Amino acid sequence: DLFNRIRESHDEFRKINDIKEITVYRGQEIAATEFSILRENIGKLISMNSFISTTKVRNLALVFAGNGSNRPLFESILFEMTIVTEHTNIKFADVIFSEEYEVLLTMGAVFRIESIIEQTLDNIWIVKLITSDEQNIQLTELTTYYKEQIGENTSLITFGIFLYYVGQYDKAERYFQIVLDELSSDNEYVASRVYNNLGAICQSKGDYSAGLKFLQKALETRLASQSSKLTSTKFSSTINHMSIFEHLGTTSPMQMPRVVIPLLPLIYDNMSLVNFKEGNYFEALMNSQKKYEVEKYISLNYQPESPSFFLQSHHHDLRTVEFYQNILDKKLLQSTNHYSLSLAQTYITIGEIYSANSNYPESLIHYQKALTIQENLLAPDHPDLALTYYNIGSLYIEQDDYMNSLTNYEKALRIQTDVLPRNHPHLIDTYNSIGIAYFKTNDNMRARENFKKALEIAMNLPLSYHSSLGL
């Protein structure tokens, strides 16, 4: 797998080089609040909860660090990382982007913060780190968890999938694009997976139009492959449902091949999400209804499947609660591990249904159960956590608990400003919701500040976003 491949590359480096230390660099902007935590922990250890991309070229890293122009919200940071090659808990490898002299560090690498110095002329901070050989049990467990979730032998595709899991969308997109560039023209099955994954990334970044195009491309490519089997994986095998019945020559789930049927809820769900985000509410409603009908059929004929890449239905009725509660009960009975993302997603789905029917206390209970699982399994800056915090904040708003709503909105915003593009539509929602909460508490000044931030992002969005946002 990927860990072994990096280890092999690392061991090969050790064999042909007698270098005791190497220095690599990473430039990035981080939230001022996160930077304050770093400054308070000089001399202490930090550990990496994902693969880390670095470069041997200092000047290149400086480009990514920025020039301090986004203060006071963000600080420009150049991480100068000294790797002691004899330390056993860190593995590294040169990767394929040779023009950037990129060095990939494995998840779980532990560093000690040696110093943090401001370079005033360039408006950046130099953070010097050195590897430590201390182990991190929590990250070891997290590594194992992600490997189990992806559930495949590692390739560039599964590495891209991993990067999606930890919220590194741009990097994931880059790896998937490399696969497409190098893929032979007769490998439609792999191409369809890559197009689907690119669609998922675009939607997560808020580019719904591009996401829809990739989903359509995934369907076209999959249907063109006569020899590929339509089977689901632990990662999303979701494809665009458009005209799938016509292509297969059938009109109902009962007439379709058994290998196809379990895919249909995922297909309808993704398309409902795209329709909703694009403002096509009637189409979204129709696809949600189709999803419900197929799920009802599946519940009588199939074991419950893992959730799709993004299970977010936007039109629910209380009949669906029984279906998802049945899935939840089966999962709890079948597993001794009550901490899985599959369970978390089921809690969220039930919470969505209760919320859509204005039963906010019951919805909040299920969202909080999901949050407990996510906080134990996901990286602290994972976008899924931000979404759950945001939804919990909105549930508190509905119950006039404005202080708890602000607490959760701020947690969501802290993650979003770290991992999302600065013009992402989700930031509009979050700033606007924070503004509403402050307005409800009669803090008009802070309300105005957040409304202004939401408006600034909205006014700078590409025109393609405006129809789905109602602008």
Protein Blocks (a to p, Z undefined) as FASTA:
>chain_A
ZZlmmmmmmmmmmmmpccfbdcddddddddfklmmmmmmmgoiacddfbdcdddfblklm
mmmnonolmcckbccddddddddfkbmkbccdddfklmnopacddehiacddfbdcddfk
nopacddddddfbdcfklmmmmmmmmmmnopacdfklmmmmmmmnopaklmmmmmmmmmm
mpcfklmmlmmmmmmmmmmmmmmnopaklmmmmmmmmmmmmmmpmkbccdddfbdcbdcf
ehklmmnopabfklpcfklmmmmmmmmmmmmmmmmmnopamlmmmmmmmmmmmmmmmmmm
pccddddfbdcdfbdcfklmmmmmmmmmmmmmmpcblcdfklmmmmmmmmmmmmmnopak
lmmmmmmmmmmmmmmmmcfkbfklmmmmmmmmmmmmmnopaklmmmmmmmmmmmmmmmmc
fkbfklmmmmmmmmmmmmmnopaklmmmmmmmmmmmmmmpcfklmmmnoZZ
